[in-house]
Amino acid sequence: MRVMTIFALLALAMSIAVGGEAVSQTSTLSRAVQESDSRQPAIPRPGQQAEAARKLADFEARTGRKPNILLFIVDDMGYGDPGAFGGGEAIGAATPNMDRLAAEGLKLTSTYAQYTCTPTRAAILTGRLPVRTGLTRPILAGDNVTRNPWEGEVSLPGILSDHGYHTLLVGKWHVGEVEGMRPHDIGFDEFYGYYRAQKEYIQRHDGHRYPDLVLDADKRERYDAIGADDNLVRGLKDGTTETVMEVASVQDMAEGDGMLRDYTVARIAELARGAEPFFLTHAFMKVHADNWPSAAFEGASSSKYPYKDAVVEVDSHIGDIMQALEDAGELENTFVFVTSDNGPQMDGWPDSGYTPLRGAKGTTWEGGVRVPGIAYWQGMIEPGRVSDGLFDLMDLFNTSVALAGAEDAIPTDRYIDGIDQTSFLLAGDGESRRENVYFWLGSQFTAMRMREYKMHTKVVEPAEKFLWIDMATLQDTALAPWLFNLYIDPKEEYTVGHRLNAWQASLGNEMKAHALTFRKFPPKDIGLGG
C-alpha cells in the first residue's frame, strides 16, 4: 500500500468518525508533546524524569560504568502463559522464575508487540514501525527481497557497540540470513544462534507432521535447493561466520534452547571479567511451534503437553541466566526485560499458548499484540510495582540508548516511533510517557490504542475458531471504526462507538496525525508486499 493510499484510508476513517466534517490535527485528549517532527510525541513527566536521571547518575558514580542490558524474548508466548499474568500452574505450566521477576520488579500489563515475529524484532532494533523499514513480515526461505532492509538503518546494537558496549544476540534472529542482513552484519559484535524460526528447521525432518515433504524425494530435493541455512551458527562483527552444528533431526532442535542457555551463561561469566558493559538479547527458539520437548523437560509441566513443557523449559533457562548474573556479580548492574514477540500462534493448537484476549498471532486484536512485559533491575526498579501504562516494545530502543547515555546517536533524518521510557521504569511512582500505540498488519494500518481506548479501522476475522492466520480475512470496519474501552471490555467484544463515547473524533485526529508522518518520511519497500 503506497503512502497516499495509507493517508487516504486514514483520512476516510477520520471523516467517518466526525460525520464528514473537517478535523484538526490537535487532539483534545492527548497529553503528549511533539519535541521534533522526527520523533513520536511523548508525555512530559519532569518530576519522574529528574528522579530517574538522579538514579542513573548515582549508579554511574557508584559503579564507574553504564549498566548492562539483558532482553529476554520468548517466541510466541501468550499474554496469559506466565503465572504473573494469570497462567502458570493454573494452566498446567508453572513459571516461578518469570513470576519472581514480576514480583520483584515492574509488571507491565499493557505491553505491545507487533503482530508477528520479524516485525517485532526489527521494531526493537530500530525504534521504528516495520512499515517504515519494510520489514512487515518474516523473510522466508525462497523470498527474494528487492533491497537489503538494513541498508541505511541505524540499529540499537550498532549504537551501543559504538558507545563501549559488547553487543551479542543469542538465539533466534529471523530478520534475514544472507550476508548483509545477519545479526553480526547490522551491529551485533557477536551472534550465536539460528537465523529462522524453530518450525522451519524441524519440518524437513518430521515425517509424521509433514509427510508430503519428508517422504517425497522430489519435493524434498526441491525444498533443499532453496539453500536455507539449517545450522546453529556463530558469527562475529568482523565477518567470521562458522557452523557450530547442523540441525539434522527434530531432537537436535529440541535441545537447541539448552545449548543457547549454556552459551549465554558462559558468556556472562566471561564478560563480567571485562571492563565494558554488555547488551545481550537472549531470544528463545521456543515456544514457537513445532515444540518437541528437550529430554530434560519432557513431561516437566503438569499438563504434559509439549507446548507446556516448553514454557517450563524457557522459564527454567531464565532462572539459570539470572543466576549466572548473580554468580558473576552483575545482577545489580543489569537492566532486565522479559517479553514475547507476539501473541500465541493459535493455528498450531494445541501446540500453542494462551491469552484471555480476543485474537492471536497474525492479528492486531489484543490477543495478537498484547504480551507479557516485566522490567527488573535490582536496587533500581522498586519491587512489587504494577502498571497499565502503555509500553511499546519499540520503546526498548530509546530506553536502552538512554541507559547507555547515547541519546545523541539516535538519527533525526527518519521518523523514530519509540519513546524513552527510562523514567517510567525507574521512578518509584513512574507513569508511562506513551500516549498512543499504532497497529499495522503488514503495510495496512488497522488500529490505535490511546489510554484505555482502542479504535479499529480494519479487523482480522477467522472462519474457524483457532485459525487466525490460515483461515482468516482482513476486513474494513465499514460504516464506522470499531471503538472499544479496554477497561470495561478487554476482550474487545462490543464496540461502544460514538453512541457511548465522547472521544471518537479526538482519537480520529490522532490517527490522522500519525498518517501525516508518512508524508515527510516515506516508508521503504523491500519487496515483501502487503
C-alpha positions as CSV (number, residue, x, y, z in Angstrom):
1,M,0.0,0.0,0.0
2,R,1.6,3.3,-1.0
3,V,1.9,6.3,1.2
4,M,-1.0,8.3,-0.3
5,T,-3.2,5.2,-0.1
6,I,-2.4,4.9,3.6
7,F,-3.2,8.6,4.1
8,A,-6.4,8.3,2.1
9,L,-7.5,5.4,4.2
10,L,-6.9,7.2,7.5
11,A,-8.5,10.4,6.2
12,L,-11.6,8.5,5.2
13,A,-11.7,7.0,8.7
14,M,-11.5,10.5,10.2
15,S,-14.3,11.8,8.0
16,I,-16.5,8.9,9.0
17,A,-15.7,9.4,12.7
18,V,-16.8,13.0,12.7
19,G,-19.7,12.9,10.2
20,G,-17.6,14.2,7.3
21,E,-16.6,17.4,8.9
22,A,-13.0,18.7,8.7
23,V,-10.9,17.9,11.7
24,S,-7.9,19.5,13.4
25,Q,-4.7,17.6,13.9
26,T,-4.7,18.6,17.6
27,S,-6.4,16.0,19.8
28,T,-8.1,17.4,22.9
29,L,-7.5,14.0,24.7
30,S,-3.7,13.9,24.1
31,R,-1.2,14.8,26.8
32,A,1.8,14.2,24.5
33,V,4.1,16.9,23.3
34,Q,6.0,16.7,20.0
35,E,9.5,17.9,20.6
36,S,10.7,17.1,17.0
37,D,8.9,16.3,13.7
38,S,11.0,13.1,13.5
39,R,10.0,11.7,16.9
40,Q,6.9,10.2,18.3
41,P,5.2,12.7,20.7
42,A,5.7,11.8,24.4
43,I,4.0,12.9,27.6
44,P,6.3,15.2,29.7
45,R,6.9,13.8,33.2
46,P,9.5,16.3,34.5
47,G,9.5,15.1,38.1
48,Q,10.0,11.4,37.4
49,Q,12.5,12.2,34.6
50,A,14.6,14.1,37.1
51,E,14.3,11.3,39.6
52,A,15.4,8.7,37.0
53,A,18.3,10.9,36.0
54,R,19.5,11.1,39.6
55,K,19.2,7.4,40.0
56,L,21.3,6.8,36.9
57,A,23.9,9.4,37.9
58,D,24.2,7.8,41.4
59,F,24.6,4.3,39.7
60,E,27.3,5.5,37.5
61,A,29.1,7.3,40.3
62,R,28.9,4.2,42.4
63,T,30.0,1.7,39.8
64,G,32.0,3.8,37.4
65,R,30.2,2.4,34.4
66,K,27.0,2.2,32.4
67,P,24.5,-0.7,33.1
68,N,24.4,-4.0,31.3
69,I,21.1,-4.6,29.3
70,L,19.6,-8.0,29.1
71,L,16.5,-8.6,26.9
72,F,14.7,-12.0,27.1
73,I,12.5,-12.5,24.0
74,V,10.3,-15.6,24.1
75,D,8.9,-16.7,20.8
76,D,5.1,-16.8,20.6
77,M,4.4,-16.9,24.3
78,G,0.8,-15.8,25.1
79,Y,-0.1,-13.0,27.4
80,G,-1.8,-15.5,29.8
81,D,1.1,-18.0,29.9
82,P,3.2,-16.8,32.8
83,G,1.7,-17.2,36.2
84,A,2.2,-13.5,36.9
85,F,-0.2,-12.7,34.1
86,G,-2.9,-15.3,35.1
87,G,-1.4,-18.5,33.8
88,G,1.4,-20.6,35.2
89,E,0.4,-23.5,37.4
90,A,-3.3,-22.7,36.9
91,I,-3.0,-23.7,33.2
92,G,-0.5,-26.6,33.7
93,A,2.9,-24.9,33.3
94,A,4.4,-23.3,36.4
95,T,6.7,-20.2,35.7
96,P,8.3,-19.5,39.1
97,N,11.3,-17.5,37.6
98,M,9.2,-15.1,35.5
99,D,6.8,-14.7,38.4
100,R,9.6,-13.8,40.8
101,L,11.0,-11.2,38.4
102,A,7.5,-9.7,38.1
103,A,7.0,-9.7,41.9
104,E,10.5,-8.2,42.5
105,G,10.3,-5.7,39.6
106,L,7.7,-3.9,37.5
107,K,4.9,-5.8,35.9
108,L,3.6,-4.0,32.8
109,T,0.1,-5.1,31.9
110,S,-0.2,-3.1,28.6
111,T,3.0,-4.1,26.8
112,Y,2.6,-4.2,23.0
113,A,4.4,-6.1,20.3
114,Q,3.8,-6.3,16.5
115,Y,1.5,-8.9,15.0
116,T,4.3,-11.4,14.2
117,C,7.9,-12.1,15.0
118,T,10.1,-10.4,12.3
119,P,8.3,-7.0,12.6
120,T,8.6,-7.0,16.4
121,R,12.3,-7.9,16.4
122,A,13.0,-5.2,13.7
123,A,11.0,-2.6,15.7
124,I,13.0,-3.3,18.9
125,L,16.3,-2.9,17.0
126,T,15.4,0.2,15.1
127,G,12.8,2.0,17.2
128,R,10.7,2.2,14.1
129,L,7.5,0.7,12.9
130,P,8.1,-2.1,10.5
131,V,6.1,-0.4,7.8
132,R,8.8,2.3,7.8
133,T,11.7,-0.2,7.4
134,G,9.9,-2.6,5.0
135,L,10.2,-5.5,7.5
136,T,6.5,-6.1,7.5
137,R,6.6,-9.9,7.7
138,P,9.1,-12.7,8.1
139,I,11.7,-13.1,5.4
140,L,11.1,-16.8,4.4
141,A,13.3,-19.3,2.6
142,G,12.8,-18.6,-1.1
143,D,11.9,-14.9,-0.6
144,N,13.8,-12.6,-2.9
145,V,13.8,-9.1,-1.3
146,T,14.5,-6.3,-3.6
147,R,16.9,-4.5,-1.3
148,N,18.6,-5.1,2.0
149,P,16.2,-3.7,4.6
150,W,19.1,-2.9,6.9
151,E,20.8,-0.6,4.4
152,G,20.7,2.9,5.8
153,E,19.1,1.8,9.2
154,V,20.7,2.7,12.5
155,S,20.4,-0.3,14.9
156,L,20.4,-0.5,18.6
157,P,23.3,-2.9,18.9
158,G,25.2,-0.7,16.4
159,I,24.7,2.4,18.6
160,L,25.6,0.6,21.8
161,S,28.7,-1.1,20.2
162,D,29.9,2.3,19.2
163,H,29.5,3.5,22.8
164,G,31.5,1.0,24.6
165,Y,29.2,-2.0,24.9
166,H,29.8,-5.6,23.9
167,T,26.7,-6.5,21.9
168,L,25.6,-10.1,21.4
169,L,22.5,-11.9,20.2
170,V,22.0,-15.5,21.4
171,G,19.1,-17.4,19.8
172,K,16.6,-16.6,17.2
173,W,17.2,-13.9,14.6
174,H,14.6,-14.2,11.7
175,V,15.4,-10.8,10.2
176,G,17.4,-12.0,7.2
177,E,20.1,-14.7,6.8
178,V,22.0,-13.6,3.7
179,E,25.2,-11.6,4.0
180,G,24.5,-8.0,4.9
181,M,21.3,-9.0,6.9
182,R,22.8,-11.2,9.6
183,P,23.0,-10.1,13.2
184,H,26.7,-9.6,13.1
185,D,26.3,-7.5,9.9
186,I,24.0,-5.0,11.4
187,G,25.7,-4.1,14.7
188,F,25.9,-7.1,17.0
189,D,29.5,-7.8,17.9
190,E,28.7,-11.5,18.3
191,F,25.9,-13.9,17.3
192,Y,25.3,-17.5,18.5
193,G,22.0,-18.9,17.3
194,Y,19.6,-19.7,14.5
195,Y,18.6,-17.5,11.6
196,R,15.0,-18.7,11.4
197,A,12.1,-20.0,13.5
198,Q,12.0,-23.4,15.1
199,K,9.4,-24.8,12.8
200,E,11.5,-24.0,9.7
201,Y,14.3,-26.3,11.0
202,I,12.0,-29.2,12.1
203,Q,9.6,-29.5,9.2
204,R,12.1,-31.2,6.8
205,H,12.7,-33.9,9.4
206,D,9.3,-34.5,10.8
207,G,7.7,-37.1,8.5
208,H,4.7,-37.6,10.7
209,R,3.6,-33.9,10.5
210,Y,5.0,-33.1,7.0
211,P,4.9,-36.4,5.1
212,D,4.4,-34.7,1.7
213,L,7.8,-33.0,2.2
214,V,9.9,-35.6,4.1
215,L,8.7,-38.7,2.3
216,D,8.6,-37.4,-1.2
217,A,12.1,-37.4,-2.6
218,D,11.4,-34.9,-5.5
219,K,9.8,-32.4,-3.2
220,R,12.4,-32.6,-0.6
221,E,15.2,-32.2,-3.2
222,R,13.4,-29.0,-4.5
223,Y,12.9,-27.8,-0.9
224,D,16.6,-28.3,-0.1
225,A,17.5,-26.4,-3.3
226,I,16.2,-23.2,-1.7
227,G,19.5,-23.2,0.2
228,A,18.3,-22.3,3.6
229,D,20.9,-22.4,6.4
230,D,19.9,-25.3,8.7
231,N,22.7,-24.8,11.3
232,L,23.4,-23.4,14.6
233,V,25.7,-20.5,13.7
234,R,28.3,-18.4,15.4
235,G,29.2,-15.1,13.8
236,L,31.4,-12.1,14.7
237,K,31.3,-8.5,13.6
238,D,34.5,-8.9,11.5
239,G,32.5,-11.2,9.2
240,T,33.7,-14.5,10.6
241,T,30.8,-17.0,10.4
242,E,31.1,-20.6,11.4
243,T,28.7,-23.6,11.7
244,V,28.5,-24.9,15.2
245,M,26.1,-27.8,14.5
246,E,23.8,-28.9,11.7
247,V,20.2,-29.4,12.7
248,A,19.7,-32.9,11.3
249,S,16.7,-34.1,13.4
250,V,13.8,-32.8,15.4
251,Q,15.7,-33.8,18.6
252,D,18.6,-31.5,17.5
253,M,16.2,-28.6,17.6
254,A,14.5,-29.8,20.8
255,E,17.9,-29.4,22.5
256,G,18.6,-26.1,20.9
257,D,17.4,-23.8,23.7
258,G,19.6,-25.7,26.2
259,M,22.6,-25.0,24.1
260,L,21.7,-21.3,23.9
261,R,21.3,-21.2,27.6
262,D,24.7,-22.8,28.1
263,Y,26.3,-20.2,25.8
264,T,24.7,-17.2,27.5
265,V,25.6,-18.5,31.0
266,A,29.3,-18.9,29.9
267,R,29.5,-15.6,28.1
268,I,28.1,-13.7,31.1
269,A,30.8,-15.1,33.3
270,E,33.4,-14.2,30.7
271,L,32.1,-10.7,30.0
272,A,31.8,-9.9,33.7
273,R,35.6,-10.2,33.9
274,G,36.0,-7.4,31.4
275,A,35.6,-3.7,31.8
276,E,32.9,-2.9,29.2
277,P,29.2,-3.3,29.8
278,F,27.2,-5.7,27.7
279,F,24.0,-5.6,25.7
280,L,22.6,-9.2,25.5
281,T,19.5,-10.3,23.7
282,H,18.6,-13.8,24.6
283,A,16.0,-14.8,22.1
284,F,14.4,-18.3,22.7
285,M,13.5,-20.6,19.9
286,K,10.7,-22.0,22.0
287,V,7.8,-21.7,22.4
288,H,7.2,-21.3,18.6
289,A,5.5,-24.4,17.1
290,D,6.5,-27.1,16.5
291,N,7.5,-27.9,20.1
292,W,9.5,-31.0,20.7
293,P,10.5,-31.3,24.3
294,S,14.1,-31.4,25.4
295,A,14.9,-34.7,27.1
296,A,15.4,-32.9,30.4
297,F,12.0,-31.3,30.2
298,E,9.7,-33.9,28.7
299,G,6.7,-34.2,31.0
300,A,8.1,-31.4,33.2
301,S,4.8,-29.5,33.1
302,S,1.7,-30.5,34.9
303,S,-0.1,-30.5,31.5
304,K,2.5,-32.9,30.0
305,Y,1.8,-31.3,26.5
306,P,4.9,-30.3,24.5
307,Y,4.0,-26.6,24.5
308,K,3.6,-26.5,28.2
309,D,6.9,-28.4,28.7
310,A,8.5,-25.8,26.5
311,V,7.1,-23.0,28.7
312,V,8.6,-24.7,31.8
313,E,11.9,-25.1,30.0
314,V,12.0,-21.4,28.9
315,D,11.2,-20.3,32.5
316,S,14.0,-22.6,33.9
317,H,16.5,-21.1,31.4
318,I,15.6,-17.6,32.5
319,G,16.3,-18.7,36.1
320,D,19.6,-20.1,35.1
321,I,20.7,-17.0,33.3
322,M,19.6,-14.7,36.1
323,Q,21.6,-17.0,38.5
324,A,24.6,-16.5,36.2
325,L,24.3,-12.8,36.5
326,E,24.2,-13.1,40.3
327,D,27.2,-15.5,40.3
328,A,29.2,-13.1,38.2
329,G,28.4,-10.2,40.5
330,E,26.4,-8.4,37.7
331,L,22.8,-8.7,39.0
332,E,22.7,-5.2,40.4
333,N,24.4,-3.8,37.3
334,T,21.9,-5.2,34.8
335,F,18.6,-3.9,33.5
336,V,16.5,-6.9,32.5
337,F,13.3,-7.0,30.4
338,V,11.2,-10.2,29.8
339,T,8.6,-10.3,27.0
340,S,7.2,-12.2,24.0
341,D,7.5,-11.2,20.3
342,N,3.7,-11.5,19.7
343,G,0.6,-13.3,21.0
344,P,0.2,-17.1,20.8
345,Q,0.1,-18.8,17.4
346,M,-3.3,-20.4,17.9
347,D,-3.2,-22.0,14.4
348,G,-0.9,-24.7,16.0
349,W,-3.4,-25.6,18.7
350,P,-2.9,-27.4,21.0
351,D,0.7,-26.7,20.4
352,S,0.1,-23.1,21.3
353,G,-0.1,-20.6,24.1
354,Y,-2.9,-18.9,26.0
355,T,-4.4,-15.5,26.0
356,P,-7.6,-14.4,27.6
357,L,-7.9,-11.7,25.0
358,R,-9.5,-11.7,21.5
359,G,-7.4,-12.8,18.6
360,A,-3.9,-14.3,18.4
361,K,-0.6,-14.0,16.5
362,G,-1.3,-12.7,13.0
363,T,-3.9,-10.1,14.2
364,T,-3.9,-6.7,15.8
365,W,-6.6,-7.7,18.2
366,E,-5.3,-7.6,21.8
367,G,-4.6,-11.3,21.8
368,G,-2.2,-10.9,18.9
369,V,-0.3,-7.9,20.1
370,R,-0.6,-7.5,23.9
371,V,2.2,-9.5,25.5
372,P,3.8,-10.0,29.0
373,G,6.2,-7.3,30.0
374,I,8.5,-7.4,33.0
375,A,11.1,-4.8,33.9
376,Y,13.6,-5.8,36.6
377,W,16.7,-4.1,37.9
378,Q,17.7,-5.0,41.5
379,G,18.1,-1.8,43.5
380,M,17.0,0.4,40.7
381,I,13.4,-0.6,39.9
382,E,11.2,-0.8,43.1
383,P,9.8,-4.3,43.6
384,G,6.1,-5.0,43.6
385,R,5.1,-2.4,41.1
386,V,2.3,-3.0,38.6
387,S,1.3,-0.6,35.9
388,D,-1.2,-0.5,33.0
389,G,0.7,2.4,31.4
390,L,1.3,1.9,27.7
391,F,4.7,0.3,26.7
392,D,5.5,-0.5,23.1
393,L,8.5,-2.9,22.6
394,M,9.9,-0.2,20.3
395,D,10.4,1.8,23.4
396,L,13.3,-0.6,24.3
397,F,15.3,1.1,21.6
398,N,15.1,4.6,23.0
399,T,15.2,3.4,26.6
400,S,18.4,1.3,26.1
401,V,20.1,4.1,24.2
402,A,19.3,6.4,27.1
403,L,20.6,3.9,29.7
404,A,23.9,3.9,27.7
405,G,24.0,7.7,27.6
406,A,24.0,7.6,23.8
407,E,20.8,9.7,23.0
408,D,22.7,11.9,20.5
409,A,23.2,8.8,18.3
410,I,19.5,8.5,17.6
411,P,19.1,9.7,14.0
412,T,17.0,12.7,13.1
413,D,16.7,12.1,9.4
414,R,13.9,9.5,9.8
415,Y,10.9,9.0,12.0
416,I,11.6,7.3,15.3
417,D,8.4,5.7,16.8
418,G,10.0,4.6,20.1
419,I,9.9,6.7,23.3
420,D,12.4,6.9,26.1
421,Q,10.6,5.2,29.0
422,T,13.5,5.3,31.4
423,S,11.7,7.4,33.9
424,F,8.6,5.3,33.7
425,L,10.6,2.2,34.7
426,L,13.0,3.8,37.3
427,A,10.9,6.4,39.2
428,G,9.2,5.0,42.2
429,D,5.8,6.0,41.1
430,G,6.7,6.4,37.4
431,E,4.0,6.7,34.7
432,S,4.2,5.9,31.0
433,R,5.3,8.6,28.6
434,R,3.5,6.9,25.8
435,E,0.0,8.2,24.7
436,N,-0.6,6.1,21.6
437,V,0.2,2.7,20.2
438,Y,-0.3,2.2,16.5
439,F,-1.1,-1.1,14.9
440,W,-0.2,-2.3,11.4
441,L,-0.9,-5.6,9.7
442,G,1.9,-5.8,7.2
443,S,1.6,-2.5,5.3
444,Q,-2.0,-1.8,6.3
445,F,-3.0,0.3,9.2
446,T,-5.6,-1.4,11.4
447,A,-5.9,0.2,14.8
448,M,-4.7,2.5,17.5
449,R,-4.8,2.4,21.3
450,M,-4.9,5.7,23.3
451,R,-5.2,5.5,27.1
452,E,-7.9,2.8,27.6
453,Y,-9.5,3.3,24.2
454,K,-8.8,1.2,21.1
455,M,-10.1,2.0,17.7
456,H,-10.0,-0.3,14.7
457,T,-10.3,0.6,11.1
458,K,-9.7,-3.0,9.9
459,V,-10.1,-6.3,11.7
460,V,-9.0,-9.9,11.2
461,E,-11.9,-12.3,11.3
462,P,-11.3,-16.1,11.4
463,A,-13.6,-18.6,9.5
464,E,-12.6,-21.2,12.2
465,K,-12.1,-20.8,15.9
466,F,-8.3,-21.1,16.2
467,L,-7.2,-20.3,12.6
468,W,-6.3,-16.7,13.0
469,I,-3.8,-17.0,10.1
470,D,-4.7,-19.9,7.9
471,M,-8.4,-19.2,7.6
472,A,-8.8,-15.5,8.3
473,T,-9.6,-12.4,6.3
474,L,-8.8,-8.8,6.8
475,Q,-12.0,-6.7,6.7
476,D,-12.8,-3.0,6.8
477,T,-14.9,-2.0,9.7
478,A,-17.3,-0.4,7.2
479,L,-19.5,2.5,8.3
480,A,-17.6,3.5,11.3
481,P,-14.4,2.5,13.2
482,W,-14.9,-0.1,15.9
483,L,-14.1,1.6,19.3
484,F,-13.6,-0.4,22.5
485,N,-13.0,0.7,26.0
486,L,-10.4,-1.9,27.2
487,Y,-11.1,-1.1,30.9
488,I,-14.7,-2.3,30.6
489,D,-14.3,-4.7,27.6
490,P,-10.7,-6.0,27.5
491,K,-11.8,-8.8,25.1
492,E,-13.0,-6.3,22.5
493,E,-16.4,-7.9,22.3
494,Y,-18.8,-5.0,21.9
495,T,-17.9,-1.6,20.3
496,V,-19.1,1.4,22.3
497,G,-18.9,3.6,19.1
498,H,-20.0,7.2,19.1
499,R,-23.2,6.4,21.0
500,L,-21.3,5.7,24.2
501,N,-18.0,7.5,23.8
502,A,-17.2,11.2,23.6
503,W,-13.7,10.8,22.2
504,Q,-14.1,9.2,18.8
505,A,-13.3,12.4,16.9
506,S,-10.3,13.1,19.1
507,L,-9.0,9.5,18.5
508,G,-9.5,10.1,14.8
509,N,-7.3,13.2,14.9
510,E,-4.5,11.1,16.4
511,M,-4.8,8.6,13.5
512,K,-4.6,11.5,11.0
513,A,-1.5,13.0,12.7
514,H,0.1,9.5,12.5
515,A,-0.7,9.3,8.8
516,L,0.9,12.7,8.2
517,T,4.3,11.4,9.4
518,F,4.5,9.2,6.3
519,R,4.3,12.3,4.0
520,K,7.6,13.7,5.3
521,F,9.2,10.3,6.0
522,P,8.0,7.8,3.3
523,P,8.3,4.1,4.1
524,K,10.7,1.7,2.4
525,D,9.5,-1.1,0.1
526,I,11.9,-4.1,0.2
527,G,9.6,-6.4,-1.8
528,L,7.8,-8.3,0.9
529,G,4.4,-7.0,-0.2
530,G,1.3,-6.4,1.8
